[in-house]
Amino acid sequence: MNPTVHPALTPDGALNGRKERDWERIAYLMLLSRAMDNLEESQGFVNYQFSAKGHEMAQVILSQLMTHPLDAGSVYYRSRPFVLGSGLTPKEAFEAGLARSGGLSDGRDVGVVFNLPKRDGATIIPMAGDVGAQYTPAVGWSQGIRYRVEQLGETEADGSIAVILGGDGSVAANGFWSALTIATTQKLPVLFMIEDNGYGISVGSEFQTPGRNIAANLASFKNLKIWDGDGVNPPETANLIEQAVDHVRSGEGPALLRLTCQRISGHSGHDNQAYKSDDEREQDEARDPIPILKAFMVPDLMTPDAWIALAAQAEADATAALAEAVQTPEADVARITEQIWYNPADPAEVGGLEAEDIYLPKGTDEPQPAGGRINMIDAIRQTLDSELSINERMVVFGEDVGFKGGVHAATLGLQKKHGENRVFDTSLSEEGIIGRAVGMAMTGLMPVPEIQFRKYADPATEQLNNCGTLRWRTNNRFAAPIVVRIPGGYRKIGDPWHSVTSEVTFAHQPGWRVAVPSNAEDATGLLRGALRGNDPVIFFEHRAMLDAAWARRVYPGDEFVLPFGKGKKVAIGGDLTVVTWGAMVELCLAAAEKLAETGDCSIEVIDLRTLVPWDEDMVLESVRKTSKCLIVHEDIGRGGFGAEISAQISDQAFLSLDGPVRRVTAPAVPVPYSPTLMAGVVPTEDRIKQAMSDLLGF
C-alpha cells in the first residue's frame, strides 16, 4: 500500500492546528474492516457474524490515540475496527471467526470476542459476550494504572488510560452504572465511549435510557466530563475524541463521550432488520461513514486515484488474509481441557505477578508455631497482614473493610497500618467489587476483594464466571488471579440472606479454586497459598467457625502454606469413612467420638479443606479400606457437592462398597431465621450420629 497522499497530511497541514491525524491510516483501517465484514456477510463462513458497518470511524480514530504504555481498551462484540487499529491482523481476526487452532482463543470463544496483549496501541482487555460486562474490569484496570504510578512509583505509566466502548443498549446494564460510580467517586483515568446507533438488537434506545440520550441524562453527574456529538463526521468525531482523551490523560477524572452512528447491517448475521422502516434504512445508508470519509478526503486530502488504490489494497489484504486463515488447521479437541489452570511452565502473558516477573516465597507446609491459640478471624487477619507486608502489589478492598475493619473484623487495623491505597472501602456493588478486582489483577496486582456474605456474591455472578474462564478462553494470554474472601453459613441463628453456603455454585464454575477451612491453622495455610498462587480462588470463611472454640489453633507462622487438594484425616478408623468440610467437621468428630464411646467401632473422618480440587485419592483410599461412606455437608443435598463425591466413589470404588453411599445434608429450603427451624434444616450432631449408626449396622 503506497498511494499518493495530499500534503495536508503533514504536521503543518493538520486540522485545527492541534495534532497530525494520519487520515490515510484511518481510511485504510476503516476500509479493511468494511472489506472483512463484506466477505463474512457474503460468504457466510462464520457461525456468528457481528458487523461493525457504520461504527468504524470513531473506533479507528480512538485506536490511533492509544500510545501510552498501560493504555487499555475494554470493548464489545462490534469493536473489531478498534482492535484492528490496536494491532490485530486480518488473518487472526478471520481465524477467530473460523474457530481455528492457535489464534486469540484457540477456537474456544466467539470470533468477535477478542483479547490482545499490547502491540501497536492499547492492550485489549479480554472481552465477554455479556452485554455490559466490559465496564467494571476497565475501571479496575484504570485503578491499577493509578496504583502503579502512585504506590509503586512507575512514572512511565503516568498518563495511561482505560477506554471502554459500549453501545447504547449497554447503558442499561448493571456494569455500566457500577463502573460509572467507581470511576467518578475515585476520579479514575477512564473514558466511556458510547456508540449510539439507536438500537439494542430490535429494541429502540428509548427503552434503554429516557430521552434516548445517556449524555444528556448524565449532565449533572459529578466528576464526569461529558461530550456528545456525531460519530460519522470526520473532523467533528476526531476533535471530540481527542478532547475526551486529552481530558482523561490530564488526570482531571473520567469522561463520557456519546457519538451517534448507524448500524448499517443487522445486529448479527441472522438479523434482517425487518423492524426498521424504509426511511430508517435510507438514513442508515446516508450516514455510512465510508463514503462520508471519502467525500472529506477526496480531493482535499487525497486524489481520487489514491482513494481507489487504498480501497483496492484493503480489499486485497482482506481477501488474502481469509485465504491464509482457511488453511489454518481446525482447533485441536485434544487441548480442550488445557489452560483452565496455571501452568508454571507456561504462564500467561498478561495478568498476575508472574507476568511482571515477580515471584513470592513458596513457603512451607510445616507449621512453625508462634504464640498462643487464636481464633479463625484472627488467623485470617494476621495472614492478610503478613502478606501485605511482603507483597507490595497486594490490595484488600470491599464494603466496610477500611476504617471499620470489616463487618466480621477480619481487616481490623489493616488500613491504618498499610494505608488507604492498599486497604480501602468500595461502593455497594458486588459487580463492581469483582469486576474491579479482575481489571486490577490484569495490571499485575494481587487483589483480595471481600464479599460480606455468601448470598451477596450473586450480583457478581457474571464477573465471577468470566474471571474463572479468562485464562482458558484467551488461550493463556491473560489471567486474573484474585482471592475472593466470602464469609457465609449460619451463626447461632440463620436467615435466607446471611446464612447461605451453596459453595457448590463456585465449584461448578470452571477455573475457580475453592477453599473451605474448618479451623484457624488451615485457614492460615490455605489463605496464604491462595495469595501466593496464580489462579482465582474463592476462600470461604464459615461464620460459625470464625470465633468457635473448637476452631482455635496456634498460629502456624508467616511461611505456613497448605496446598490445595490435600485433605486431612482428623480421625482414623476402619469401619466407616466420613467425608466433610467447613463447620460440619466439628460436628462429625463429636458424633464419631460419642459412637466410639458407646460401641465397638472406629470412624475415619476426612476434612477435605478444599473442594476444587478435592482429595479424591485420600477419599477413595479410605473407602476401599472401610467399605462404607457417609458424606456430610451444610448445603442442600439436591445438586450439592456431596453428590459429586458420591458419584466418584460409585464410579471408582464400587466393588469395595459394603453399603450405600449416604449423605446428611440440608433439605432444599433456605436457611430459616428461627433457631428451632434452623435445627431442622442444618445438619446436627444427632442427625449425623444417627446416620453413622445406620451405616455401621447396614
N, C-alpha and C positions, 0 to 999 in steps of 0.2 A: 504494500500500500504506500504510494508516494505521489498523491495528487498535488496539483498546484494550489497553494494557499494564498489568500489575499493578504497583503501587507498589514491590514488592520489587526491581524492576529499577533503582531509583535507587541511588546510591552507598551510602546509609545501609543499604540492604537487601541489599548484596552478600553472597554466600555466604561464610561463614567470616571475614568482615570483611577479606578480603585485597585484592580489587580488583573493580571493577564488571565484570560479564560481561553483554554485550548478548545475552541469550538469544533475544530476538526476531530479531536479525540472524542469529544462529547457526541458529535454526529455519528462517528463510526460505531461507538458502543450502542447507541440507540438503533442504528440500522442493523447491527449484528443481532441484537435482542429481537428485533422485529423479524428478521430472516429466520431465526431459530423458532420463534412462535409459529410462523407461517409453515415451516417444514413439519412441525409437530401436528398442527391442525390439519394440514392437507394429507399427510401420510398416515396419521393415526397410529404411530408405532409405540406410543407410551400409554400406559393404563390410566394415569391421572395427568391431565394436561391443564395447567393453570396459566393462562395467557397474561402477559404484562402489557398487552396492547393498550396504549393510552396513558400508561403510568411511567413511561421510560424517562421523560425529560428530567423531572425533579430528582429521581433516583440517581441517574448518571451524574448530574451536576454535583449532588451531595457526595457521591463516592469519590470524586476527584479532589475534594477538600479534606479528606481523611489522611492527614500527613504526619500526625504525631505518633510517638511510639506505642502508647496504650490506647489509641483511638479504637473504638469497637462499634459495630453495628448489630443491633438486635432486630431482626427482620421477620417477615412472614412470607406466606406462600406465593405472593405476587411480586417478590422483590428480586427476581433474577437480574434485572438490569443493574441494580446496586451491587450485587455480588460479582457480576462480570466486571464492573468497574473497580472492584476490590482485588481482582487477580484471578478469579475463577476462569478456567479455559473453556471454550465451547465444547471441546471433547469431553471434559469432566462433567459438564452440565448434561450432555446427551447420555453419557454413561450412567449418570444418576437416574435419569428418566427411564433408561432401558434396564435398570437394575443389574448392571454388570459387576464383575468382580473388581476388587480394589475400590477405586473411586472414593467418594466422600462418605459413603455409608456402607459400602460393600453389598449393595442391594438390599439393605435392611430397612431403609426408610423411603418415604415418598420422594420422588425425583426432584421436587422443587423445595424440599426441606433441607436446606444447606447448612454446612458448617465449614469454617475455613480459618486455620491459623494465619497470622499476619503475613501478607505477601506485599502487594503494591499499595495497599491502603489500609482499611480497617480490618481488624480481626472480626470475623463473622461469628458471633456468639451462636452456638448451636440452636437452630430453630426448632419449633414444635408445631405440630399440626393443630393444636388447640388455639382457638381464637382468643387473643388477649394474653396468652402465656408468655409473650416476648417481653412484657413490660418490666416485671419485678426483677428478673435476673439482670436486666440492663442497669437499673438503679443500683443493684448490688455491685456491678462492675464499676460504676462511677464512684461509689463509696470506696471501692478497692483502690481506685486511682488516688483519691484523696488520702487514704491511709498510707499508701506507698510514698506519696510526696511528703506529707506532714509528719508521719510517725517514723517512717524508715529513711527519710531524707533523700529519696530518689528524685532529685530536682529535674533530671532529664525528662521525667514523665509529666512535669508541670504543663498545664495547658491541654493535656489529653482529655478527651470527652467520650461519652457514650451517646449514640444516636439510636432512636427507636423509630422504626417505620411501622405504621399501622393504618388500616382502613377505617372508614367512618363507622363501620359496624363494630369494631373492636372497642370503641369508646364507651360502650355499654357494659363491657366486661369488668369483673372484679379486679383483674390485674391492672387495668388502666388506672382505676381510682386509687388502688393501693399504691401503685408506683408514683402517681401524682402527689399523694400525701407525703410519701417518703422524700421525694425529690425536693418538694417545696419546703417542708419543715427543716430539712437538713441543708438546703441550698446547694444541691449537688450539681456537678457538671454534666447535665444530660439534656439532650434535645429530643422532644417528642415531635415527629413529623407525621401528621395525619394526612393521608392521601384520600380526599373525599370525592368518591365517584358517584355518590348518591344512592348506592345500593349495597345491601348485605345479601348476597345471592339474589333473591327476588324481592326482598323487603326494603322499602324505601327508608332513607335515613331519618325520616320523621319518627320512625319507631325506635330509633337508637338514641336520639337526643332532641329535645323540644326545639322547634325552630330550625332544625336541620343544620345547625352551625355550632359545633363544640367550642370554637374560638370565641364566638360572641357570648356564649353561656359562661365561659371561664374568665370573662373580662375583669372581674373583681377578685379573682383568686390571688391570694398574697404570694409574693416571692416568685411569681411566674410571669416572664415577659412573653407577650403573645404577638405573633404576626399572622396575617390572614390574607391570602391572595390567590392568584392564578398559577396553576401548575403546568400550563402548556404555553405560556407566553415567554419566550426565551430570556429577554433581558429582565423582565419582572421576576420570573421564577429564580433566576440566578442571583439577583440582588437580594431577594428575600432570604434565600438560603444562606448567602454569605453573611448577611446581617445577623441571622439567628446563630450561626456557627461562631461568628466573632464574639457575640454576646456571651455564649456559654464558655468559650475558651478564656474569656477575660476573668472568669471567677465570680461573676456577678450573680450566678444562680442559674436555674433551669429555664428553658424556653419551650414554648409550643408554637409550631408552625403548621397552620392548616392551609393546604393547597388543593384547589378544586381541579379535577381532571375527569376524564371519561373512561369508563370500562367498555372498550370497543367490542371485545369478544364476550362470551358468557362467563359466568362465574368460574366454570370449568369446561372441559371439552364436551361434557354431556348436557350443557345448558344452552338451549336455543334462544333464550331471552324473549320468549313469547309474551312475557308480561310487559314488555316495552312497546310503546306506540311507534308508529312510523315516524312521527315528528321527533321522538326521542332518539331513534336510530339515526336520523338525519343529523341531529345535533351532535351525536357521538362522532360521526364521520367528519363533521365540520370542525371539530376540535381535536382531530387527530394530531398529535404533536410532531409527527414526522413531516408532513407537508408544511406545517407551520414553521418548523425549524428550517426547512428548505427555503421557504419564502424569506425568512430572516437572513439567511446566509448567502443566498444567490440573488443577485450578483455581487452584493456589497462585500461579503467576506470570502466568497469562493465563486469560481467560474462555473457555468452550467456543466461543462465537460468534467470539471473536477468533482462535482457532486455525483455525476453519473458514474465516474470511476470509483468513487468512495462507496457508493451503494453496491456496485458490482463486486468490489473487493469484500464487503461484508457478506454478500450472498455466497461468494465463492468460499470464504472462510467457514461459514456455517455448513455448507454442503460438504466440504472436505472433512470437517470435524465429525459430522454424522457418519460419513463413510468409514472413518477410523474407529468411531465408537462401536459401530455394529460388529467390528471384528474382535472386540474385546470379549473374552470368554464370559459365559454366564457365571453368576455368583456361585461360589462353592458351598454346597449344602453341608459338607463335612466340617466347615468352620462356624456353623451357626451358633454353637454354644461357646465359642471363644469370645474373650474380651468383655464378658459380664463382670469379671473381677480384675483387679490389679494384678499384673504380672511383672515381677521385678526385672525380668529380662527384657521387657518391652513396655516401659512407662509411657503414659500419654504425653503428647507434645505440649498441651496447654492445660493448666489446672492442677492445683495441689502443690505441695512443697517440692517434690522431686523434679517437676518440670522447671523449677527455678534452681535446681542443683543444691537443694537444701535437704540434709539428712539428719534426722533426730536419733538419739541413742536407742539401741534396741531394747535395753533394759534386761531384767532377769525375772524368771518365774519362781525364784527362791525368795520367800519373804525375808525381809530384814526388819524385824520388829522394832518399833520406835514408840515409846510412851505406853500409856495405859489403853484400856479398851475404849473405843469410840463408837458412836452410832453411825448409821449409814449416811446420814446427811452431812455429818462432819467429815466422813471419809471422802465424799464427793467434793465438798468444798476444798479440802486440803489437796486433793488431786488436781482440781482446776487451778488452784493457787500455784502449785509447784510447776505445772505445765505452762502456765502463763509466764512464769519466771524464766523458763529455758527456751521458749519459743515465742519470739517477738512478733511472729505473724499470726498468732492465735488471738481471736476476738470472741467474747462471750456477750450475747445480747438476747433480748426478748422483753416481754411486758413485765415491768417491775423488777428487773434483775439488777438495776443500778443501785441507787441510794438505799432503797428498801431492802435489797439483798435477796429478792425473790419471795414469792408467797410461801415457799417451803423453806426459806432461809439458806438455800444451797449456795448462793453467791454473796452472802453477807460479808461486807468488808472488802470485797474484791475490787470494787470500783475505786474506793479510797486508796488502795494500795497500788493498783495498776493503771489508774487513770480513766477518764471518760471516753477516750478514743478506743479503749480496749475492752471495757465492760460498760455497756450502755443500754438504756431503755429504748423501746421501739413504739411505734403506733400500734393500735389494737387491730392487727390484721395478720392472721397466721399465713395467709397467702403471701403477704409482704415479707414476713419474717423468713420463710423458707426460700422464696424466690430471691430475696436479697442475699441469703447465705450462698445460694448456688452461684450467683454472679461474683461474689467476693472470693469464693473458692477458685473460680476460673482465673482470677487475677493473682493467684499464688498465695492466698491466705488460708488459714485454718479456722473457719467459722464454727462456733458452737452455739447454735440457737436453742433457746428453751421454749417449749410449748407448755403452758401452765398445767394443763390436764389433758389426758389422752383424747377425750372427745373433741377438745378444741383444735386438734390437728385436722379435723375433717375439712374445714375450708381450704386447707393447703394441699388437698389430695392431688390436684393437678401438678403442682410443683414437685411434690414428693415422688410421684410416679415418673415424671420427666427426669428428675435428678438420678434416680436409680438406673434408668436405661441410657443415660447420657454417654457413658464410655462405649457401650455396645453399639448404639445407633450412629455414633460418629466414627466408627471403625478405629477406635482407640486414639483419635486425635485429641479429644477433650475428656476431662474428668472433673468431677466436683466432689472431692472427699469432704463431707461435712459430718459433724456429730450432733444429732438432734436429741436433746435430753427431754424426755417426756415422763413426768410423774403420772400415775394413774392407779386404778384399783380402789377398793374400799378402804376406809379407815374409821373404825368404831361404828360409824353409820354409813349408809350408802345413799345414792340417788342416781337417776339416769344420766346426769350430766358430768359429775366429777368423779364417779366411781367406775368408769368404763375401763376395761382392759383391752380386749379384742386385739391382742398382739399378732394374731394370725393374719390380720389385714396387711401388716407390714411384711410378714414372712411370705405372703403371696405375691408381693411386688418384686419383680426381678431387680437385682443389683443392690439390694439393701442387706447389710448385716444387721442382726437383731440380737441385742444382749438383754437378759432378764435376770440380773443378780439377786441373790436372796440374802446377802449379808454384806457387812462393811468391807471385809477383805476382798471378796470377789468384785464388789463394786469398784474398788480402787484399781485392781488389776485389769479389769475389762475396760473401764473408762480410759485408763492410760493407754492401753493397747489401741483403743479406737482413736485417741488423739494423736497417736504416733503412726497411725495407719494411712492407707491410701484409697480406702473405699468409703462410701457413705454408710453411716451407722445410725440405727435407732437404738438409743440407750434408755431402756425402760426402768424407771425408778418407782418401785411399788410403795404407795403411800403408807401401807400398814407396816412396812419394814423400816421406814426412814428413822424412826426412833424406837423401834422394838428392842426389848432387852435381849431377845434371842439372837437378833441380827448383829449385835455389837461384837466387834473383834478388835484386836490390837492392830494399829495402823502398820501395814507391811512395808513401809519405806517408799521413798520417792523414785525408786527404779523398778518397783514391782509391776510386772506386765503379765497378764494372762492371755494366752492365745484363744482365739475364737474357735469353737467346735470341739472343745475338750471339756467333757462333763466331769463330775466328781462324785465318787461313791461316798455318801455321807453316812451310810450304814452298810455293813457287809452281811450277807446272808445267802442261804442256799435253797430256800423254799419258795420264794416269791420275789419277783422284780417289780419295784415301784418306780415309775418314771415321772418326774415332776419338775417344777421350776418356780421361781419367784416366791410369793407368800405361802404357797402350798408346801414348800419344803419343810418348814417348821411343823405344820400340822401332820404331814406324813410321818415324820420322825416320831412325833409324840404318839401317834396311833400305833406305829410299829413297836415302840417300846412298851406300850400297855399290853399289846397282844403277846409279846415275848414274856411279860411277867405272868400272864395267865395261862400260857400254853407252851408246848414244846415246839417252837417254830423260830426260824431266823429269816428276816426280811431284808433284802438288799434295796436301799433307797438311792436313786441316782438323781442328783441335781444337774440338769442339763446346762445351766448357766447361760448358754446361748441357743437360740432357735435356728438362726441362719449364720453359719452352718450348725447342725446339731450332731452330737456324737453318736452316729449310727453304730460304729464299731463297739463302743462300750455297751450300748443297749443290747445289741444282738448277742454279744458275748455273754452278757448276764442272763438273757432269756434262754439261751441254749443251755446254760447251767441250771437255772431254776425251773424251766419249762412252763412258767406261768408269769403273766404280766398284768399289772394294773397301771393305768395312766391317769394322773390327777392334774387337772388344771382349773383355774378360776373362770376362764372364758366359757361361753356357752358350748355345748357339745356339738351341735349341728354345724358341721364345717370347721370345727375347731382344730387346732394344731395336733391334738391327740389323735385325730383320725388319720393324719399323715403318718404318725409314728406307728399306729396300729396297722396301717396298710403295708408299711415296710417290713414290720415283723411278720405279718402273714405271708408276704411275698418271699422273704429271705430266710425265715426260721420256722416255717410252718411245721415241718416234720419234728421239730424239737418241742412243740407245744403239747402240754398235757391239760389243757383247759382253754376256754375262750379268752381273748384279749379284752379286758374290761376297762371302762372309763368311769371316773367320777368327775362330773363337770357341772356347770350351771345349766338350768333349763333355758330354753330360747325365749327369755324375757329380759328386759332391762333390770339393772340393779335397783331395788326399791329403797326408799328413804327410811322406812320403819326398820329398826334393828331386828324386830321379830320376823318381819317379812324377809329381810336380808339373810337371816339364818336359814331360811327355806330355799334360798337361791344359791348363795356362795357355798361351796363345799365346806363342811365342818369336820372336825376331828372324829366325831361319832360316825358320820356317813362314811368317811374314809376307812375307819376301823372296821365297820360292818362289811364293806366291800372286800377288804383284805381277808377277813374271816371267811366270807363266802368262797373266795377263790382258793384259799388254803384247803377248804373242805370239799372242793369240787372233785 
